[in-house]
Amino acid sequence: MSSTQPLRVASLVDLPRTNISGGHARGWERLAYEAAKSSLPLELTVFFSGKDLNERLSEKACIRHLPPVFSTSKLKFLPYVPDHTDLAPYHPQLARELASFDIIHTTDGFFAFARTAERVSRKLGIPLVSSIHTDTPSYARIFTRRTIEKIFSKGKISHFLTDILRLPEKQEAKMNKRLCTHLKACSHALATRKEDLALVHQILGPEKTHTLHTAVDYEMFGPHRKDRAAFEANYNIPKDRIICVFVGRLDEGKNIYTLIEAMEKLIAEKQPVHLITAGVGPAAEALKERLQGHVTVAGFIEPNELGKIYASADLLAMPSEVETRSLVATEAMASGLPVLVSQKSTVAAIYNNTTAIRIVAGGSDKWAEALRDLINDAPLREQMAQEALTYTKNNIPSWGSFLEQSFMPVWQKAFKEKPLMERTRNDCFWQKYPDPSPTP
């Protein structure tokens, strides 16, 4: 690449891109749209898993879908998978397409896209950059336990597999080891949580470790979207309720059942509380059955509508204990919404422990107590709301600035430090190396 040529970057998101995609996929989709209209010396292609599709946004950006080689959707015995991904060790089509890029950026270190990227980077000398967006090892532990208990019930076999053999913890350790292997193949990496940054620092050193923040669309998310009367009417919520929002998958990974139990306690006390959930998952029926008259299970909600909900509600509850960086918290605070987060999630630390966020210790009793405090203290909610608006205005950039400030400098540094190997932009390499040998 000469000084006048744009940097060609391939970002790999080994998840399907659908109308119910979560924050990870939605964030990279947004970055592609920002790249399409930016003046940066950049050509960005974001790869997703799915039916073959090439969506050209402009000369500067493209969204590419590649069919998975072996999707988790084929594993019918699994009781529930939050997001389907590709378990194959190698993706031939992706490997061929990656040969034409200057930088390969992975957004996980575990699945087909990331493993393929390692091989292509090694063979062609293309710098590999990674960013940590999800606590995948912890999710592996949670859903390994759930799968065992679903298949074998909570009997002796489950006890033996989970408590004696400790298979969930072993799966978590295996995923952590794989992440370390992937990071060793990278030239630079970005992360949000202190523990992830420490891991990258240990493996790559301080000069190759970068802090990853987040961004927000201030047109879509802000107090100007508030319309309480329309919100209550649209979702059939009584006017005297304090409205709590939950956004995300309705499953154990997001710790939704702790929130359900806390809500049950408040309802029994006749607290004027109402929960609205935006997301899909196996806990939907439990929410309806256990919180009758005090819950709206809205299913997936488009971001534009979600902006209205954030601005019109009273508080956001995030009971998940395995969050890394939260687009939900960012968008909620930009809308002026007080936030309750789990102590184990470290979300508060990501936002510099702003007083817009209150930390809640584990368990339904502590969550009921925290919710009760906010329900019965309107001045406190207003104070937290104002702090949320101030914090986001001073600390959270737009998506365009995020692309320019957080990713572009790292990609440029990686490219300059490790020049590309001489190669032609055709298939001759793949005629010689049709299927690189597996990584040990």
Buried (B, 14 or more C-beta within 10 A) or exposed (E): EEEEEBBBBBBBBBBBBEEBBBBBBBBBBBBBBBBBEBEBBBBBBBBBBBEEEEBEBEEBBBBBBBEBBBBBEEEEEBEBBBBBBBBBBBBBEBBBBBBEBBBBBBBBBBBBBBBBBBBBBEBBBBBBBBBBBBBBBBBBBBBBBBBBBBEBEEEEEBBEBBEEEEBBBEBBBEBBEBBBBBBEBBBBBBBBBEEBBEBBBEBBEEEBBBEBBBBBBBEBBBBEBBEBEEBBEBBEBEEEBBBBBBBBBBBBBBBBBBBBBBBBBBBEEEBBBBBBBBBBBBBBEBBEEBBEEBBBBBEBBEEEBBBBBBBBBBBBBBBBBBBBBBBBBBBBBBBBBBBBBBEBBBBBBBBEEBBBBBBBEBEBEBBBBBBBBBBEEEEBBEBBBBBBBBBBEEBBBBBBEBBBEBBBEBBBBBBEEBEBEEBEEEEEBBEEBEEBEEBE
